[in-house]
Amino acid sequence: MPTLGDFATTVKHMNRVRVSELRYDAGMTSTRPSPAASPNGQAGDPPSGERQEPLPGSDGLAPVKSAARVLDILDDLVAHGPGSLQQLASRLGIPKSSLHALLKTMFGRGWIETDATGTIYSLGIRSLIVSSAYLDEDPVVARTSSLLDELAQATGEAVHLGRLEGTEIVYTAKRDSIHPLRMYSAVGRRLPAYSTAMGRAILAEQPREKVPEFVPESLRQITPKSTTDRTALLEVVEEARTRGYAIEHEESCVGISCFGIALPFTQPAVDAISIAVPNIRLDDTMVTLIVESLLDVRRRIEEQAR
């Protein structure tokens, strides 16, 4: 088992189920397109005469512009927060007259809300209802619920479940630490996959030639200790592949170290579990407990798949 010294050297960057009920199911999570296959299209009208490529499985039909714009509005509010009509029109490239009509419809259906002046738009209660339904129906969230409880009880630290979405990790479930000093996190939080233990563990499960597609040329520096050298980051992912688990030390949250494993529910993996612990509580004994607990969870899931 690794020691704290090994760790410091290596790092330079709601339903309960029985564990025995875990089953391998390659189809239980929706397939996500790879980053290379998911270009970020510009909102608004395509240039005159430009042919719109049909979506996979759409029988040759081009996307519906109004539907795409509604989704662009929701994505923009998630990414940038509340905004005025002018701000949204500028960010999305949608004519204000068209945008106003869409916002009015979305407001009437509860997808967006406005402030007291009626001029600043934000996400509405309907967005929360749909996101909650997604988590309630997600099979991985259900199947790992008891595992998260078990890891939290064994370590006393924060435990997270996350999923790879494009090049980011989205937190899909969490268990808080029992200690007052803990990592801030929230279900729905998004972070670059390359900066988190969960993301690195998942990237380490990808074919080697695919990993660079998930790591941009310019790496975002989230904390002063974030790895910003792309070559070094790819080496960190390769170390996680060899080790069987991933580590990040204060690269997504100052003062916090995280250990993560990919979950073998799909091939390659898209889900992962991590344990986050403040460095002030991280000694050799805690490192060993965390790593052994995570690897045991993975082993038991793999055994259920046989």
C-alpha positions as CSV (number, residue, x, y, z in Angstrom):
1,M,0.0,0.0,0.0
2,P,1.3,3.5,-0.7
3,T,2.6,5.8,2.0
4,L,2.1,9.5,2.4
5,G,5.6,9.9,1.1
6,D,4.7,7.9,-2.1
7,F,1.7,10.1,-2.5
8,A,3.6,13.3,-2.2
9,T,6.1,12.1,-4.7
10,T,3.5,10.9,-7.2
11,V,1.4,14.0,-7.2
12,K,2.8,17.0,-9.0
13,H,-0.6,18.2,-10.1
14,M,-30.8,8.3,-3.2
15,N,-32.0,5.0,-3.2
16,R,-30.1,2.4,-1.1
17,V,-29.3,-1.0,-2.5
18,R,-27.3,-4.0,-1.3
19,V,-23.8,-4.3,-2.6
20,S,-24.6,-7.9,-3.6
21,E,-27.2,-6.5,-6.0
22,L,-24.6,-4.7,-8.1
23,R,-24.6,-6.0,-11.6
24,Y,-22.5,-5.2,-14.6
25,D,-24.7,-3.7,-17.3
26,A,-22.9,-2.2,-20.3
27,G,-26.1,-0.4,-21.3
28,M,-27.1,1.2,-18.1
29,T,-25.7,4.6,-18.8
30,S,-26.4,6.6,-21.9
31,T,-23.5,6.7,-24.3
32,R,-21.8,10.0,-24.5
33,P,-20.1,11.3,-27.6
34,S,-16.4,11.8,-27.4
35,P,-15.1,15.4,-27.3
36,A,-13.9,15.1,-30.9
37,A,-17.4,14.1,-32.0
38,S,-19.1,16.9,-30.0
39,P,-18.3,20.2,-31.6
40,N,-19.7,23.3,-29.9
41,G,-21.9,24.7,-32.6
42,Q,-22.7,28.4,-32.7
43,A,-26.2,29.3,-31.7
44,G,-28.3,31.2,-34.2
45,D,-28.9,30.7,-37.9
46,P,-26.4,28.9,-40.1
47,P,-24.9,30.9,-42.9
48,S,-27.1,31.2,-46.0
49,G,-26.9,28.2,-48.2
50,E,-24.9,26.1,-45.6
51,R,-26.1,22.6,-45.3
52,Q,-26.9,21.4,-41.7
53,E,-25.6,17.9,-41.0
54,P,-28.3,15.5,-39.7
55,L,-27.9,14.1,-36.2
56,P,-27.1,10.4,-35.8
57,G,-30.3,8.4,-35.7
58,S,-32.4,11.3,-36.9
59,D,-33.2,9.7,-40.3
60,G,-31.6,12.5,-42.2
61,L,-33.6,15.3,-40.4
62,A,-31.7,18.5,-39.6
63,P,-32.0,19.9,-36.0
64,V,-35.0,22.1,-35.3
65,K,-33.7,25.6,-34.9
66,S,-36.2,26.8,-32.3
67,A,-35.6,23.7,-30.2
68,A,-31.8,24.1,-30.5
69,R,-32.1,27.7,-29.4
70,V,-34.2,26.8,-26.3
71,L,-31.4,24.3,-25.3
72,D,-28.8,26.9,-26.0
73,I,-30.5,29.3,-23.6
74,L,-30.6,26.8,-20.8
75,D,-26.9,25.9,-21.4
76,D,-26.0,29.5,-21.3
77,L,-27.8,30.2,-18.1
78,V,-26.0,27.2,-16.5
79,A,-22.6,28.3,-17.7
80,H,-22.9,32.1,-17.2
81,G,-25.7,32.6,-14.7
82,P,-28.6,35.1,-14.9
83,G,-28.6,37.6,-17.8
84,S,-30.6,40.3,-19.4
85,L,-32.2,40.1,-22.9
86,Q,-29.3,42.0,-24.3
87,Q,-26.6,39.9,-22.6
88,L,-28.3,36.6,-23.7
89,A,-28.7,37.9,-27.3
90,S,-25.1,38.9,-27.4
91,R,-23.8,35.7,-26.0
92,L,-26.0,33.4,-28.1
93,G,-26.1,35.3,-31.3
94,I,-29.9,35.2,-31.4
95,P,-31.9,38.2,-32.6
96,K,-33.6,39.9,-29.7
97,S,-37.1,39.7,-31.1
98,S,-36.7,35.9,-31.6
99,L,-35.1,35.5,-28.2
100,H,-37.8,37.5,-26.4
101,A,-40.5,35.2,-27.8
102,L,-38.5,32.1,-26.7
103,L,-38.0,33.5,-23.2
104,K,-41.6,34.3,-22.8
105,T,-42.6,30.8,-23.7
106,M,-40.0,29.3,-21.4
107,F,-41.1,31.6,-18.5
108,G,-44.7,30.5,-19.0
109,R,-43.6,26.8,-18.7
110,G,-41.4,27.4,-15.6
111,W,-38.1,26.8,-17.3
112,I,-36.8,30.3,-16.5
113,E,-37.6,33.0,-14.0
114,T,-37.1,36.7,-13.8
115,D,-36.1,39.1,-11.1
116,A,-38.4,41.7,-9.6
117,T,-37.8,44.0,-12.6
118,G,-38.7,41.4,-15.1
119,T,-35.5,42.1,-17.0
120,I,-33.0,39.5,-15.7
121,Y,-33.5,35.9,-16.6
122,S,-32.4,32.8,-14.6
123,L,-33.1,29.1,-14.5
124,G,-36.6,28.2,-13.2
125,I,-38.0,25.6,-10.9
126,R,-38.7,23.3,-13.8
127,S,-35.0,22.9,-14.4
128,L,-34.6,21.6,-10.8
129,I,-37.6,19.2,-11.2
130,V,-36.1,17.6,-14.4
131,S,-32.6,17.4,-12.9
132,S,-33.9,15.7,-9.8
133,A,-35.8,13.2,-12.0
134,Y,-32.7,12.4,-13.9
135,L,-30.9,11.5,-10.7
136,D,-33.8,9.5,-9.3
137,E,-33.9,7.4,-12.4
138,D,-30.2,7.0,-12.9
139,P,-29.2,3.3,-12.4
140,V,-25.6,4.1,-11.4
141,V,-26.7,6.5,-8.7
142,A,-29.0,3.8,-7.3
143,R,-26.6,1.0,-7.5
144,T,-23.7,2.9,-5.8
145,S,-25.8,4.5,-3.1
146,S,-24.9,1.9,-0.4
147,L,-21.2,2.0,-1.6
148,L,-21.0,5.7,-1.0
149,D,-22.5,5.2,2.5
150,E,-20.0,2.5,3.2
151,L,-17.0,4.5,2.1
152,A,-18.2,7.6,4.0
153,Q,-18.7,5.5,7.2
154,A,-15.3,3.8,6.9
155,T,-13.3,7.0,6.3
156,G,-15.4,9.7,7.8
157,E,-14.5,11.8,4.7
158,A,-16.5,13.2,1.8
159,V,-17.3,10.7,-0.9
160,H,-18.4,11.7,-4.5
161,L,-19.9,10.0,-7.5
162,G,-19.2,11.6,-10.8
163,R,-19.8,11.1,-14.5
164,L,-17.7,12.0,-17.6
165,E,-19.7,14.5,-19.8
166,G,-17.6,15.6,-22.7
167,T,-14.3,16.7,-21.2
168,E,-15.8,17.5,-17.7
169,I,-16.8,15.6,-14.6
170,V,-20.3,16.2,-13.3
171,Y,-20.9,15.4,-9.7
172,T,-24.0,13.1,-9.5
173,A,-24.1,12.1,-5.8
174,K,-22.2,12.9,-2.6
175,R,-21.8,12.0,1.0
176,D,-20.5,14.7,3.3
177,S,-17.6,14.4,5.7
178,I,-18.4,14.0,9.4
179,H,-15.8,16.7,10.1
180,P,-16.5,20.5,10.2
181,L,-13.4,21.1,8.0
182,R,-14.4,19.6,4.6
183,M,-14.4,20.0,0.9
184,Y,-17.1,22.1,-0.7
185,S,-19.0,20.2,-3.3
186,A,-22.5,20.0,-4.8
187,V,-24.4,17.6,-7.0
188,G,-24.3,19.1,-10.5
189,R,-20.9,20.7,-10.0
190,R,-18.7,20.5,-13.1
191,L,-14.9,20.5,-13.3
192,P,-12.4,19.7,-16.0
193,A,-11.9,15.9,-16.0
194,Y,-8.1,16.3,-16.1
195,S,-8.1,18.3,-12.8
196,T,-9.9,15.8,-10.7
197,A,-9.2,12.3,-9.3
198,M,-12.5,11.0,-10.7
199,G,-11.7,12.4,-14.1
200,R,-8.2,11.1,-14.2
201,A,-9.4,7.6,-13.1
202,I,-11.9,7.6,-16.0
203,L,-9.4,8.9,-18.5
204,A,-7.0,6.2,-17.4
205,E,-9.6,3.6,-18.6
206,Q,-9.8,5.1,-22.1
207,P,-7.7,3.7,-24.9
208,R,-4.3,5.5,-24.8
209,E,-4.7,7.1,-28.2
210,K,-8.0,8.6,-27.1
211,V,-6.8,10.3,-23.9
212,P,-5.4,13.4,-25.6
213,E,-8.8,14.2,-26.9
214,F,-10.0,14.9,-23.3
215,V,-7.0,17.1,-22.5
216,P,-7.0,20.5,-24.1
217,E,-3.8,22.2,-25.3
218,S,-4.2,24.9,-22.7
219,L,-5.0,23.6,-19.2
220,R,-7.1,25.8,-16.9
221,Q,-5.4,26.6,-13.6
222,I,-8.1,26.1,-10.9
223,T,-5.7,26.4,-8.0
224,P,-2.0,27.5,-7.6
225,K,-1.1,23.8,-7.6
226,S,-3.0,22.7,-10.7
227,T,-1.0,20.9,-13.4
228,T,-0.9,23.2,-16.4
229,D,1.7,21.3,-18.5
230,R,-0.2,19.0,-20.9
231,T,2.6,16.5,-21.3
232,A,2.9,16.2,-17.5
233,L,-0.8,15.8,-17.2
234,L,-0.9,13.0,-19.7
235,E,1.9,11.3,-17.7
236,V,-0.2,11.6,-14.5
237,V,-3.1,9.8,-16.3
238,E,-0.8,7.1,-17.4
239,E,0.5,6.7,-13.8
240,A,-3.2,6.3,-12.7
241,R,-3.6,3.6,-15.4
242,T,-0.7,1.6,-13.9
243,R,-1.6,2.2,-10.3
244,G,-5.3,1.4,-10.6
245,Y,-6.5,4.6,-9.0
246,A,-5.9,8.3,-9.5
247,I,-4.7,11.1,-7.2
248,E,-4.9,14.8,-7.2
249,H,-3.3,17.0,-4.5
250,E,-4.9,20.5,-4.1
251,E,-5.5,20.8,-7.9
252,S,-9.2,21.3,-7.8
253,C,-9.6,22.6,-4.2
254,V,-6.9,24.2,-2.0
255,G,-5.9,22.1,1.0
256,I,-7.8,19.0,-0.2
257,S,-6.4,15.8,-1.7
258,C,-8.6,13.3,-3.6
259,F,-8.3,9.7,-4.5
260,G,-10.5,8.2,-7.2
261,I,-11.4,4.9,-9.0
262,A,-13.3,4.3,-12.2
263,L,-16.4,2.1,-11.9
264,P,-16.5,-0.8,-14.4
265,F,-20.1,-0.5,-15.3
266,T,-19.4,0.4,-18.9
267,Q,-16.4,-0.1,-21.2
268,P,-14.7,2.2,-21.2
269,A,-15.8,3.6,-17.8
270,V,-17.7,6.9,-17.6
271,D,-18.5,6.9,-13.9
272,A,-16.1,7.2,-10.9
273,I,-16.0,7.5,-7.1
274,S,-13.6,9.6,-5.2
275,I,-12.8,10.3,-1.5
276,A,-11.7,13.9,-0.6
277,V,-9.8,14.6,2.6
278,P,-8.2,17.8,3.9
279,N,-4.4,17.5,4.0
280,I,-4.4,18.3,7.7
281,R,-6.0,14.9,8.3
282,L,-4.0,13.0,5.6
283,D,-1.4,10.7,7.1
284,D,0.0,7.3,6.0
285,T,-2.8,5.5,7.8
286,M,-5.5,7.5,6.1
287,V,-3.9,7.1,2.7
288,T,-3.8,3.3,3.1
289,L,-7.4,3.2,4.4
290,I,-8.7,5.3,1.5
291,V,-6.8,3.4,-1.2
292,E,-7.7,0.0,0.1
293,S,-11.3,0.9,0.5
294,L,-11.6,2.2,-3.0
295,L,-9.8,-0.8,-4.6
296,D,-12.0,-3.1,-2.6
297,V,-15.2,-1.5,-4.0
298,R,-13.9,-1.8,-7.5
299,R,-12.9,-5.5,-6.9
300,R,-16.4,-6.3,-5.6
301,I,-18.1,-4.7,-8.6
302,E,-15.9,-6.6,-11.0
303,E,-16.6,-9.9,-9.2
304,Q,-20.4,-9.2,-9.6
305,A,-19.8,-8.8,-13.3
306,R,-18.5,-12.3,-13.7
